[in-house]
Amino acid sequence: MKELGLYIHIPFCKQKCYYCDFVSYAKNEKFFERYIEALLEEMNNFFDNNDVEIKTIYIGGGTPSIIDAKYIEKIMNFFKEKDLLKKTKEITIEVNPGTVDEEKIKCYKKAGINRLSIGLQSTDDNMLKKIGRIHCYKDFLNTYKFAKEAGFDNINVDIMIGLPKQKISDVKNTLEKIINLESEPPKHISVYSLIVEENTPIEKMINEGTLELPNEENERNMYWYVKNFLELNGYNHYEISNFAKDGYESIHNSDCWKQKEYIGFGVAAHSFIDDVRFGNTSNLDEYLRNCENKDFEDNRIIDEVEKDLFSKEQEFMLVGLRMIDGVSIQEFKNKFGENPIFVFKSELSKLVEDGLLMVDFDRIKLTNRGLDLANLVWEEFV
């Protein structure tokens, strides 16, 4: 049986963050129930026509925790009724402080979810306000407390660097508060640099001069401070933006970086099956209408064009080099029947010479300089 990761997109938010360019909708409570029914229709159609095993489930958004817990229960009951969770190792839901209470967290645990990803971003309330977050640090503390009391052991906390007027001392303060949480520190921490996307409120504020971001050198210093701090405190840096205690690396995300197959459900959700990538429409009305009319194929808007061998090899290198351990030469050989050292001889020679990559026995991986200039590395494989 084919083994798949499964992604479920809940595209609703209380308020869009100023930096967000994801497909999500604020203040659309009237669509919640209709959307969940459409989602269940789409999933039912897929599992009625495909014999697969689910390895991981990731419920993301948007803000999945904005909807009533009964809808998450309904989704989880769908999998239980179809007996699809026998080999499922990890079930994650993204949670934003300010959108959950004690009962909602307990409901997630009872429904079978075993991993939470909490979007903190910063412990500085003023900074949170500047980037359009709806919560304060106290909301995060309450959310974390509810999660631990409900029995969640596998918790990720998201933080951001490169925020408006942010300094290394601010980052230090956030990290120290996280690892000194009263119960125990989280098993996983994700650290993302603020990316200014086109047509977002934060881009407009920067262009108008009402917000100022740290320069690139300061942002990179923040990254290395985070890396050193978390490694000194027992976290394994296993992917460019991700740190985990031993055994708590994200299975779902790691499989995606290793080009394992996954299926996505919901508006704008993407899938990767049989070496083909495809996605659903990002138009909410169109998605709902197609699911209700059982025109599921009409939701797919990305051409399912199978890539040639070289393109697949490029993608394998590009995605695999996000991992700190890099790309296994033997795994590449097993998958493609060729040696990446010869396939990408000129690219690798250039990147090694520039000090961005190193070849270490079976691994091709980023150097410390390569971590700072990863975009230059990935450009070679696009």
C-alpha positions in Angstrom: 0.0 0.0 0.0 1.1 3.5 -0.8 2.2 5.4 2.3 1.3 9.1 2.4 1.6 12.2 4.5 -1.7 14.1 4.7 -2.1 17.9 4.9 -5.5 19.5 5.7 -5.8 23.3 5.1 -8.1 25.3 7.3 -8.0 28.7 5.6 -9.6 30.9 8.3 -8.2 33.5 10.7 -9.4 36.0 13.2 -7.2 38.6 11.6 -4.5 38.3 8.9 -1.0 39.0 10.2 0.7 41.9 8.4 3.4 39.7 6.8 1.1 36.9 5.7 0.6 36.1 2.0 -0.9 32.6 2.6 -4.4 31.7 1.2 -6.5 32.6 4.3 -9.6 34.5 5.1 -10.4 36.7 8.1 -13.8 37.1 9.7 -15.5 34.3 7.6 -17.2 32.4 10.4 -20.3 31.8 8.2 -18.3 29.5 6.0 -16.9 27.2 8.8 -19.5 24.5 8.8 -19.9 24.5 5.0 -16.2 24.3 4.5 -15.7 21.3 6.8 -18.5 19.4 5.0 -16.8 20.2 1.7 -13.5 19.0 3.1 -15.0 15.7 4.3 -16.6 15.2 0.8 -13.2 15.7 -0.8 -11.5 13.3 1.6 -14.2 10.7 1.3 -13.9 10.8 -2.5 -10.1 10.2 -2.3 -10.2 7.4 0.2 -13.0 5.6 -1.6 -10.9 5.5 -4.7 -7.4 5.0 -3.3 -6.0 2.3 -1.0 -3.3 4.1 1.0 -1.8 4.2 4.5 -1.6 7.5 6.4 1.9 8.1 8.0 1.3 11.6 9.2 -1.5 14.2 9.4 -0.8 18.0 9.5 -3.7 20.4 10.1 -2.5 23.8 9.1 -3.8 27.2 7.9 -4.7 29.9 8.3 -5.5 29.3 11.9 -7.0 25.8 12.5 -7.6 26.6 16.1 -10.0 29.4 15.1 -12.8 27.0 14.3 -14.9 25.1 16.9 -13.2 22.0 18.2 -16.3 20.0 17.1 -15.1 20.4 13.5 -11.6 19.0 14.3 -13.3 16.2 16.1 -15.4 15.5 13.0 -12.3 15.4 10.8 -10.6 13.0 13.2 -13.7 10.8 13.5 -13.7 10.5 9.7 -10.3 8.8 9.8 -11.3 6.6 12.7 -14.5 5.4 11.0 -12.6 4.5 7.9 -9.9 2.8 10.1 -7.1 4.9 8.5 -5.0 5.6 11.6 -3.5 2.2 12.3 0.0 3.3 11.1 -0.2 7.0 11.7 2.8 8.2 13.7 2.2 11.9 14.0 -0.9 14.1 14.0 -0.2 17.8 14.3 -2.5 20.8 14.5 -1.3 24.5 14.3 -2.6 26.5 17.3 -2.5 30.3 17.8 -2.7 31.8 21.3 -5.8 33.8 21.7 -7.9 31.3 19.8 -8.0 28.3 22.2 -9.1 27.6 25.8 -8.6 24.6 28.1 -11.6 22.7 26.7 -10.5 23.1 23.1 -7.0 21.8 23.8 -8.4 18.8 25.8 -10.7 18.1 22.8 -7.7 17.9 20.5 -6.0 15.4 22.7 -9.1 13.3 23.1 -9.7 13.3 19.3 -6.2 11.7 18.8 -4.0 14.7 17.9 -0.6 14.1 19.5 1.4 17.2 18.4 0.8 20.9 18.7 2.5 23.7 16.9 2.0 27.0 18.7 2.6 30.3 16.9 4.3 32.5 19.4 6.7 34.5 17.2 7.9 36.7 20.1 7.5 37.3 23.9 7.5 41.0 23.3 3.9 42.2 23.2 4.8 45.5 21.5 6.5 43.6 18.7 3.6 41.2 18.3 1.3 44.2 17.8 3.6 45.6 15.1 3.3 42.5 13.0 -0.4 42.1 13.4 -0.6 39.2 15.8 -3.8 39.0 17.8 -2.3 37.6 21.0 0.0 38.7 23.8 2.7 36.7 25.6 0.3 35.9 28.5 -2.1 34.2 26.0 0.8 32.0 24.9 1.6 31.0 28.5 -2.0 30.0 29.0 -2.1 28.0 25.8 1.2 26.2 26.7 -0.1 25.5 30.2 -3.4 24.1 28.8 -1.4 21.9 26.4 0.8 20.4 29.1 -2.1 19.8 31.5 -4.0 18.0 28.7 -1.0 15.6 28.3 0.7 17.0 25.2 4.4 16.2 25.3 5.3 16.9 21.6 4.9 20.6 21.3 6.6 23.0 18.7 6.9 26.7 19.3 7.4 29.1 16.4 9.5 32.2 16.8 10.5 34.9 14.3 13.7 36.9 13.8 14.2 40.0 11.7 11.1 41.7 13.2 10.7 45.5 13.2 13.3 47.2 15.4 14.2 43.8 16.9 17.7 43.4 18.5 19.7 40.3 19.5 18.8 41.1 23.1 15.1 40.8 22.2 15.7 37.4 20.6 17.8 36.3 23.7 14.9 37.3 25.9 12.4 35.3 23.9 14.6 32.2 23.8 15.3 32.3 27.5 11.7 32.6 28.4 10.8 29.6 26.2 13.4 27.2 27.5 12.6 28.3 31.1 8.9 27.6 30.9 7.6 26.4 34.3 6.5 22.9 33.3 9.3 22.1 30.8 10.6 23.6 27.6 9.1 22.5 24.2 10.6 19.6 22.4 10.7 21.5 19.1 11.4 25.1 18.2 11.0 26.6 14.7 12.8 29.8 13.9 11.8 31.8 10.8 13.1 35.0 9.4 10.5 37.6 8.5 10.1 37.6 4.7 8.5 40.7 3.2 6.1 39.5 0.6 4.5 41.6 -2.1 1.2 43.3 -1.5 1.2 42.6 2.2 0.5 45.3 4.8 4.0 45.1 6.2 5.5 45.8 2.7 3.3 48.9 2.5 4.4 50.1 6.0 8.0 49.6 5.2 7.7 51.5 1.9 5.9 54.3 3.8 8.6 54.4 6.4 6.4 53.6 9.3 8.2 50.3 10.0 11.9 49.5 9.9 13.5 46.1 9.8 16.9 45.1 11.0 19.6 45.1 8.3 20.7 41.8 6.8 23.9 41.6 8.9 21.9 42.0 12.1 19.3 39.4 11.0 22.1 36.9 10.3 23.6 37.6 13.7 20.2 36.8 15.2 20.1 33.5 13.3 23.5 32.4 14.5 22.7 33.5 18.1 19.6 31.3 17.9 21.5 28.4 16.5 24.2 28.5 19.1 21.8 29.1 22.0 19.5 26.2 21.1 22.3 23.8 20.4 23.9 24.6 23.8 20.5 23.9 25.4 20.2 20.4 23.9 18.4 21.0 20.6 19.5 19.3 17.4 19.6 21.7 14.4 18.2 19.3 11.8 16.8 21.7 9.2 17.6 25.3 8.3 14.7 26.6 10.4 14.1 23.8 12.8 15.5 22.5 16.1 14.4 19.5 18.1 15.2 17.4 21.2 16.3 13.9 20.2 13.4 11.9 18.7 11.1 14.9 18.3 12.0 16.0 14.8 8.8 16.7 12.8 8.1 13.5 10.9 5.6 15.2 8.5 7.9 18.0 7.5 11.0 15.8 7.3 9.2 13.5 4.9 8.3 16.5 2.7 12.0 17.6 2.6 13.0 14.1 1.7 10.4 14.1 -1.2 8.1 11.5 0.4 4.6 11.6 -1.1 1.7 13.5 0.5 -1.9 14.4 -0.3 -3.4 17.8 0.5 -7.1 18.5 1.2 -8.8 21.9 1.3 -8.7 25.1 -0.6 -5.1 25.9 -2.0 -3.8 22.6 -0.6 -1.0 20.9 -2.6 -0.1 17.3 -3.2 2.8 15.3 -4.4 2.0 11.8 -5.7 3.7 9.6 -8.3 6.3 12.3 -9.0 3.5 14.7 -9.9 2.7 17.9 -8.0 -0.8 19.4 -8.2 -2.9 21.7 -6.1 -6.5 22.8 -5.4 -8.0 26.1 -6.4 -7.3 29.0 -4.1 -10.8 30.4 -4.7 -13.0 29.5 -1.7 -16.3 29.8 -3.5 -15.1 27.6 -6.3 -13.7 25.0 -3.9 -17.0 24.8 -2.0 -19.1 24.6 -5.1 -17.0 21.9 -6.7 -17.0 19.7 -3.6 -20.7 20.1 -3.1 -21.3 19.1 -6.7 -18.7 16.3 -6.4 -16.7 17.9 -9.2 -13.4 17.2 -7.3 -11.2 17.2 -10.4 -12.4 20.7 -11.2 -10.6 21.9 -8.0 -7.2 21.0 -9.4 -5.7 24.1 -11.1 -2.0 23.1 -11.3 -1.1 21.1 -14.4 -0.1 17.5 -13.5 2.9 17.5 -15.8 5.4 14.7 -15.0 8.9 16.1 -14.8 11.9 14.6 -16.7 14.6 12.7 -14.8 17.0 15.7 -14.5 14.3 18.0 -13.2 13.4 15.4 -10.5 17.1 15.1 -9.6 17.4 18.9 -9.3 14.3 19.1 -7.0 15.7 16.3 -4.8 18.9 18.3 -4.3 17.2 21.6 -3.8 14.8 20.2 -1.1 17.3 17.9 0.5 19.8 20.6 1.1 17.4 22.3 3.5 18.3 19.5 5.9 21.4 20.1 8.0 22.6 16.5 7.2 22.1 17.3 3.6 21.7 14.9 0.7 22.8 11.2 1.0 24.7 10.2 -2.1 23.6 6.6 -1.6 19.9 7.6 -1.3 20.3 9.6 -4.5 21.8 6.6 -6.3 19.0 4.3 -5.0 16.3 6.7 -6.2 17.7 7.7 -9.6 20.4 5.2 -10.5 23.0 7.9 -10.9 25.7 9.5 -8.7 24.9 13.2 -7.9 28.6 14.0 -7.9 28.7 13.3 -11.6 25.2 14.5 -12.5 25.9 17.9 -10.9 29.7 18.0 -11.3 29.9 21.7 -12.4 27.4 23.0 -9.9 28.9 21.1 -7.0 32.5 22.1 -7.9 31.5 25.8 -8.0 29.6 25.6 -4.7 32.4 23.7 -2.9 35.0 26.1 -4.3 32.9 29.1 -3.0 32.7 27.5 0.4 28.9 27.0 0.3 28.8 23.2 0.2 30.9 20.3 1.4 31.1 16.6 0.5 31.5 14.6 3.7 31.7 10.9 3.0 28.1 10.0 1.9 26.7 13.5 2.5 26.5 16.6 0.4 25.6 19.5 2.8 25.7 23.2 3.5 28.7 24.7 5.2 28.2 27.4 7.8 28.7 30.0 5.0 26.1 28.0 3.0 23.5 28.4 5.8 23.8 32.1 5.4 23.7 32.1 1.6 21.4 29.1 1.1 19.5 30.9 -1.7 22.6 31.0 -3.8 23.0 27.3 -3.3 19.4 26.5 -4.3 19.6 28.7 -7.4 22.1 26.3 -8.8 19.4 23.6 -8.8 16.5 25.6 -10.1 
